[in-house]
């Protein structure tokens, strides 16, 4: 069943300017103990241009800026206590060391005109983060014209010869103690790829996926859809050692519909009242699912739309969770225009949460396409590795998805597609016909999604006394 579920617009220049305004100090922790623990988002963000991944504190916002081959990521810490920029500095000087780079930046930050001088608060020359050596320093900078003092912090690593990654922090001096903890804890989650082979493999897999998607026309995608009025029912179960369906454990079922249609199909408006936006051609996927786990029942309806050119998408996921007499509901809506994505989560036991997951670089595919991708690969792709970025609702972030296409010798005439939704997600293994028809999908826990006729599904669940309403 579909995973459920956070543009994060960070106007970096405005935030930097706001450092001198009183509004920036709202949410300051003056008078409160300085926390030492930082709660992070469950899924790290990946910065491909810098070949690193890092986790962000819960509530942080981020924005990527690109200039040619150079990229920087601005991070706004929660409660507006500080701004961090992650960037790369390259040099043609093969003799330039980490120490020389650090001292050069310190000199720049501690020398100003009008006799104003920054003060070095600390300098750690033997920093080690996840096996990568670096240096870190903090400089207090006096405020001009009665403005509050600020603190600049720099953490610098040499990721490879002549390439230096810099984490540049700016915060008000009064927020420094609190911000310093978040800043250092965040950098502590940094992972820099030390294998060029991995980076090359990822880039090649993304390129393969982009090429594959570009070659797919409207007719190709229509061939792997069910059609607007055709239902494909699937059963989720754990097979029994006896091989008898009555001995198998049932965990859920779902109805899947997918078709080529119009954006207006998402609404209840009659076609006579559609506007130009409603008449935008695209692909739609609708999933109605029910899942059982111990004493919990989850009912879900998910509808996904993406335009044919993949420039726009929208989706809605409605979920009801019941345990005994207790019931909670939640609704997740997402909308994207080009690289600007907004996701809103609203539940009956919590207030609405608006998030703007970061889309960076090429290789992003829509939610609707993510559900059609496996049968498409089975129908048209050559054996090999394919990778794409997709919004992962279970993680509330955009993650790198891997798909491996194989022609297994033990199943002649069938195509095997192994999918890993993110780096820390177990793989699922799907078996398809060459026409893209699903045979089964095996999950990592041994459970199986398998197509089934509706009459047979009803009869089987009735015999087992399981709910069908």
N, C-alpha and C positions, 0 to 999 in steps of 0.2 A: 504494500500500500504506500501511497506517497508520503515522503517525509514532510513533517510540518515545521513550521516554524511558528540581519537587522539592516539621488547623489548625496554620502556624508559630506555636505558642502562645508569645507573649511576655507574661509576667505583669509588666507594666511597674512596678506599685507595688512588687512584691517585689524587682525588680531595683534599683530606686532605694534601697530599704532596705538591700540587700546591699552598697551602695557603702561602708558602714562596717564590713563584716565581712572577716576575713582571707581567706575563700574567694574573694572577688571578685578578689583579686590573683593567683590561679592563672593561669598562662599569660602573666604579665607578661614584658616583653622586657628587664628589667633586665640589664645586662651585655652585651646584644646591640646591634649597630648598628640605628639607627632606620630602618625601610624608607621609601623615598620613593615606591614603586609600589604601587598597589592593584589587585588582580584583581577584576573585577566579574562578576556574573551576566550571561548573554548577553542577557536580556530585561529592560528596565526595568519597574518597577511604575508604574501610573498611579493618581493620587489625584484622582479626578474632582471631589471637593468643593473642592479647591484649584486645579483646572485645571492640574495639572503632572504631569510624569513624571520619574522619577529612577532611576538604577541603584544597586543595593545590592552591597556587597562579598560575595564568595563566603563563605558560612558565616554571614551575618547573618540575624537573625530579625526578624519584624515583626508588628505587631498594630494594627488600626484600632479606634478608639473613637469613637462618634458620640453627640452630644447635640443633638437637634433637627436643625437645618440645619448644625451645626458638626461637623467631623470632625478628629481628630488621628491621626497614625500614629506609633507608637513603634518605634524601630529598636534592636535589641541588636547591637552590633558583635561580630565574631568574638573568641574567647578572653575574652569578658566584660570587655573593656578600657573600655567606655563605653556609654552609652545616649543616643540622639538622639531628640527628639520634633519632628515636623514639624506645625505648627499655623498657624492663621490668626487674626489679631487685627483686628477691625473697629472703626471709630470713626465717630461721627456728626459729629465736628468736622472740617469741611471745610478748616480751616487747619492741621491737624496734619501736620507734615512728618516724613520719615524720620529726620532728625537729632533732632527732639524725642522721637520714640518711642524711639530708641536711648538717648538721655541719660536718659530716665525709667527705663528698665530698668536701666541702669548704676547709677543712684542707689539703686534698690531693692536691688540685689545687693551694694552696698558699704557699706550702713549696717545694723548689727545692734545689738541691745541688749547690755548687759553689756560695752560698750566693745570688742566684737569687730568688726573692720572688714575687709571684703574689699578686695583690692588688684587694680587693673587691670593686667594683664600686657601687653596690647597693644590697640590700637584702630585698625582700618583704616577710614577714612572714605570712601575712594574705590575701593570694590570693584566689579568688573564681571564678571558671570558670564553668558556666552552672551547678551550684549546687555542684561542687566538690571542696573541699578545697585543697590548695597546697601551695608551697613556690617557689620563684624564686629569683635567684641571678645572677650577672655578675662579672666575674673576669678578670682583665687585666693581660696578661702574657707577660713579656718582651721577645723580640726576641733575639735569640742567634747569635753571630757572625755577627752583623750588619743586621740581618734579621728584618723585620717589626714586631711591636707588634701585638699580636692577642688578641681576647676577647673570653672567653668561657662563655656561658650562660647555666644555668640549670633551668628547670621548673619541679617540682617533685610533683606527686599526689599519694596518697595511694588509689588505685582502690578498694582494699578489704584487709582484714587483711593479713599482711605479703607479700603483693604484691604492688610494687611501680612502677609507670610508669614515665619514665624520658624522657624529650625532651632536647637533648644535642646539643647546638649550638656552632659552631666554625666559626669565621669571622675575617678578618683583622680589626685592630682598625680603620683604615681610612674609612672602609665601615660600621662600627658598627651602626651609627645612622639610616642609611637606612635599614640595615638588621634587626635591632631590631624591627622596625615597622612590617615588614613582619612576623618575628618570632612570635611576640606577637599576631598579628591579626590571624595568622594561628592557634595558640593554642586556640584562642578564639572560633574557630568553632568546637572544640573537643566535641564529645558526647561519654561518657562512659556508656555502658549498666549497669544499676543497678539492672537488673532483671535476675537472673539465669534461670528463666523459659523461657525467650525469647531466651537465648543462647542455652538452651537444645532443644527447639522447632526447632530452625534453624539448629542445628547440626543433629537432627533426620530427618528433611526434606531433607537435603543434602544427608544423608546416604541412605534415601529411594530412591532418584533419582539415585544415583550411582548404587545401587543394581538393580534398574529397567533397566537402560541402559545396565549394564553388562549382563543381561539376554536376551537382544534383539539380535537375530541373523540376518543374511542377509535376510532371507525369511520374518521375521517379518517386517522389514523396507520396503522391496519391496512391501508388501501388502498395505501400506498406501501411496505409491507414485502413481502418475498418469501414469507413463510410459513416455519414451522419446518423443514419437510422439503423445501423447494424451494431448489435451488442456482442462483445466478446467477454464471456464470463470466465473467471479464473479462480481456482481454489488454492488456498494456502494450507498445507498439511505436512505432517511428519510421517513418512511411510513406516509401516509396521514390519517387523522381521518376518511375519507370516506372508506378507504380500497382499493380505486381504484388506480392502478399503474399510471394512467395518472395524478393523483393529487399528487403523491409522488414527492419529491425533489431528483434529481439525483446529485451525487457528484463525481462519477468516476466509473471506471471498471478496471479489471485486468485479465490477462491470466497467469495461473500458470501451470508450468511443473515441475515434479520431477521424478528422475529415478536413478537407480543404473548403474553407468557407469565408465568412466575412466577420469583421469585428462586431458588427451588430448582433451576431448570433449569441454573444455574451449577455445580451439584454433581453428584456421581455417586450421591447417595443415592436409593433408590427412593422413590416418592411416598408409600408407606405409612409412611415414617419422617420425612416432612417435619414441621417444627414451624410455628408461626404465622408466623415470619419468612420461612420458605421459601415460604409460600403468598401472599406479598405480590405483587400484580399489577403488572406493569410491561412495559417494552419491552426487547428484547434484540437485539444485533447481534453476529454472529460473522464474523470474516474470517480466512481461511487464505490466505497469500500466499507467493510465491517471487519473488525479484528477482535479476537478474544484472547485474553492473557490472564490466567488465574481467574480472579473475580472482577476483572476490569473489561469493559466493552467500549470500543472506540468506533464511532461512525464518522465517516469523512466524505465530503464532496469537494473535489478539486477540479477547477476549470482553468485551462491555460490557452493563451492566444499569442501568436507571434506573426508579424507581417512577413510577407514572402521575402522581402529584402533583409530581414532580420534587424531592421533599424528600430522597431518598436515591439514591445510585448507588454502583456498584462496578465495577471492571474489572481484567482481567489481560491482560498482553501478554508472550508468551514468544517470544524471538528467538534464533536460532542463526546465527552468522556463520562462514562457512568460506572460507579462502583457502589453497589447496594442501592441505597436511596439517594446518594449524593450524585450530583451531575454538574459538570463544568463545561462551558463552551468557549470556543475561541475562533477568531476569524483572522486570516492572514491575507493581505492584499499586496500585490506588487505591481509596479509600473516602471517601464524603462523607455527612454527616448535616447537612442544612440548609446553613449556611455554614462548617462545619468540614470541611476537606479534608486528607487525609493521603495522601502518595504515597511508596511504598517501592521503591527500585531495588536489585536485587541481581544482580551479574554474577560470572562465573567468574574474572575477572582483577582484581577489586576488591571491597572489603567493602561491606556494605549501606549505603545512604544513605536516610535518612528526611527528607522535606521536607513543609512545610505551606504550600502556595501561598495567597496572600492573596486572599480573595473579598470585594469591597467593593461595596456598593450593589446596585441591581437589574440585571437583564439577563444573569445567568449561566445557561447551559444545560449540560446534562449531556453526557458523551462519547457516549452512545448517541444522544441527540437530534442531536448535531452531525453524525452520519453520515446521519441521516434528514432533516435540515433541507433540503437542496437539492431533493430530490423533493417535499417538502411545499410549499416555496415555489413550485415549478413548477406544482403542482396547484391551489393555492388563493390564492396571493398576488397582489395587484395590482402592476403595475410600480412600481419605486421602490427606495429604499435601505433596508436592514435591517441592524442591528448587534447583536451579542451578545458577552458575555464567555464564553470557553471555555478549559479547560485545554489548553495547547499542549504536547504531549509532546516535540516536537523542541526547544522552548525551555526546557522544565522550568518553565513559568510560565503564569499566566493572561493571555491576550492578548485584545485587541479584534478580533473577526472582523467583516468587512463582507461583505454579500451584496447584489448588485445584480440585480434581476429585470427582464428586458426581453422584449418581443415583437418579435423582429427582422423587419424587412420582407423580408430576403433568405431567410428560412426560415419562410414562413407556416405556421401551425398548430403551431409549435414554440416552446418557451420557453427563453431563455438565462439562466443563472444564473452570474454572475461572482463568485468568492469569493476574498477575501484573508484568510488566516488570522491575519496580524498586520501591523503597519505596515511591517515590513522584509521581508515575504514576497511573492514574485511572485504575481500572480493566476492562478487556474485558471478555465477557461471551460467550463461544462457545458451540454449541449444535451439537453433533455427533451421528451417529449410532454406534452400538457396533462393526461394522467392520471398524470404523474410517472415514466414509464418512461424510463430512461437511454438516450440515443442514443450519446453519447460525452462524454468530458472531455478537453480539451486542456490540457496543462501548458505552463509558460512556455518550456521548452526544446524545444517542438514535439512531444514524445511524446504519445501518445494512450492513454487507457483506453477500451476499447470492449467491450461485451458480445459474447460468442462462444459458440457451441454447443460443448459439451465434446468431442464427437467431432471436430469441425473443429480445435479447439485441439490435441488429441492428434496428429492427422494432420499438422498444420502443423509442430509442434515435432519430430516424428519425422523428417520430411523434412529438417529443418535440423540434425538430430543434437544437439538440445538436451535437457537433462535433464528428465525427467518424474517421477522417483521422489521 
